Amino acid sequence: MAKTSWRVLRMASLFFVGCLIMLSSVVFATLALQTAALEQSSDAFLKGWLRQDVAYLASDAEKAAYLNLTSDAERYEFIEGFWQQRDPSPGTTKNEFRDEYYRRIAYSNERFHAEGPGWKTDRGRIYITWGPPDQIESHPSGDDKSGPFEIWIYRAGSGPNATSERTLDFGGTDYKLRER
């Protein structure tokens, strides 16, 4: 009886693993088709918008919706709506949120570039999504144990966690975000 139970359990687990493999294949195939549709566009801005411009801002649902679009006109319309939803003063010609967001990207690229563009670094990602910290402790020479490091402090009422202070530690020659 125990041998039979073991075989049934083993068969069920193999079936389950097979289903997971098939499901992941379908998901990857769907993403590949969606990405392929976007890659057919000749517009470099549209190709990079999701991967670069709003990589840290767009939700998973927004990313999926954008990838499902089939024409450049639809993509431009989507981008316009994306920024309109975040505009703090709709009805004006200026979108302060979008302008500030792109200012943060430019600042990150200028200030935090390393092996690649600054927006791809840990400090760039945090700066773009949270904004400038309330305080920065910079230690470019480091200490006896580690290389250079910076401590960023976001006080209560700023950053994504507005109810408490948040301290971030970036260290090493590439200023990677470290656990505190």
GIQUI-V36251 format. One record per helix or strand of 2 or more residues. SS is the DSSP state (H for helix, E for strand). FROM is the first residue (numbers start at 1). TO is the last residue. If there is no record, write none. Layout:
{{SS FROM TO} {SS FROM TO}}
//
This chain:
{{H 2 39} {H 44 53} {H 60 68} {H 72 86} {H 96 111} {H 118 120} {H 122 130} {E 135 139} {E 149 154} {E 166 171} {E 176 178}}
//
